[in-house]
């Protein structure tokens, strides 16, 4: 699947080029102008774990605050996708709600959260509430780069780190709504079954079931074993599904 993805996906410019070639001061994020973005994005690969973790918080809470897309989200997503192959993304970051993980798992998880904001379901919801998505430039911007994001993310579908594999399968699902990529759905089905449907997390099981149903695939044998006492912070993806590292066992009450 990864070789096929590379053949029909546009490449992403060198991340340093994305960083230097973007007029960040002209773009907005949750806190105003994004002129702080270059320094914070560079911090994702810092040798200091505290710096890396702070940079990741910046992605979660400023560039993609509460699952909102901003002007700065588009080039930031290109930069993040472009650094996934850097060996430094194997370094750990501070525990995200329940467990420490690698930067790579967290970055793929973040890209998946961004991708879900422009999938077919997100478009339907936007239209239902009277907000045509084509009138929102960040929505269109992320849609335009879905093929590029998939080309950078898909090589990690067989990553030896199980957290990265879960994050990658989860991130690829919304990307494959793209007409240029929909033919990859068949290729992803076995991984949806083996990685998500067999997960101990009911949120992964639920995602597997809903995905296979949406893709008109057989769902026999998939059971969602929901644990009412398992609480998952959905801030990462806005869907209620558990992602790579966002789960805990304490309910929010």
Secondary structure, DSSP 8 states (H G I E B T S, - for coil): -HHHHHHTS-----HHHHHHHS-GGGSEETTEE-TTHHHHHHGGG-SSHHHHHHHHHHIIIIITGGG---HHHHHHHHHHHHHTTSGGGGSEE---SS--EEHHHHHHHHHHHHHHTTSHHHHHHHHHTT--GGG-HHHHHHHHTHHHHHHHHGGGGG-SSHHHHHHHHHHHHHHTTSTTTGGGHHHHHHHIIIIIIT-S-HHHHHHHHHHHHHTT---TT------TT-EE-GGGTSSS---SS-EESS---
